[in-house]
């Protein structure tokens, strides 16, 4: 019984793998975009504090 179940799971995984990989890539792209935006905002804030420091 267990062997049959494992075989079906493997069949399902091999069939679903392209979709899983595609969605994983979407998720990774999304995370990378969020990190890039957050990093830019952080750098901008950093530059802003530098300007404040220089003006005083």
C-alpha positions as CSV (number, residue, x, y, z in Angstrom):
1,X,0.0,0.0,0.0
2,X,2.7,2.4,1.0
3,X,4.7,1.7,-2.1
4,X,1.7,2.5,-4.3
5,X,1.2,5.7,-2.4
6,X,4.8,6.7,-2.9
7,X,4.6,5.9,-6.6
8,X,1.6,8.1,-6.9
9,X,3.3,10.9,-5.0
10,X,6.3,10.7,-7.3
11,X,4.0,10.7,-10.4
12,X,2.2,13.7,-9.0
13,X,5.4,15.5,-8.2
14,X,7.0,14.8,-11.6
15,X,3.8,16.1,-13.3
16,X,3.5,19.2,-11.0
17,X,7.2,20.0,-11.0
18,X,7.2,22.6,-13.8
19,X,4.3,24.5,-12.2
20,X,6.0,24.3,-8.8
21,X,9.3,25.6,-10.2
22,X,7.5,28.4,-12.1
23,X,5.7,29.5,-8.9
24,X,9.0,29.2,-6.9
25,X,10.7,31.5,-9.5
26,X,7.8,34.0,-9.2
27,X,8.1,33.9,-5.4
28,X,11.9,34.4,-5.5
29,X,11.5,37.3,-8.0
30,X,8.9,38.9,-5.7
31,X,11.2,38.5,-2.7
32,X,14.2,39.9,-4.6
33,X,12.1,42.9,-5.7
34,X,11.0,43.6,-2.1
35,X,14.6,43.4,-0.9
36,X,15.8,45.7,-3.7
37,X,13.1,48.3,-2.8
38,X,13.8,48.0,0.9
39,X,17.5,48.4,0.2
40,X,17.0,51.5,-1.9
41,X,14.8,53.1,0.7
42,X,17.4,52.3,3.4
43,X,20.2,53.8,1.2
44,X,18.1,56.8,0.6
45,X,17.4,57.3,4.3
46,X,21.1,56.8,4.9
47,X,22.0,59.5,2.4
48,X,19.4,61.8,4.0
49,X,21.0,61.4,7.4
50,X,24.4,62.1,5.8
51,X,23.0,65.3,4.3
52,X,21.6,66.3,7.7
53,X,24.9,65.6,9.4
54,X,26.8,67.7,6.8
55,X,24.4,70.6,7.1
56,X,24.9,71.0,10.9
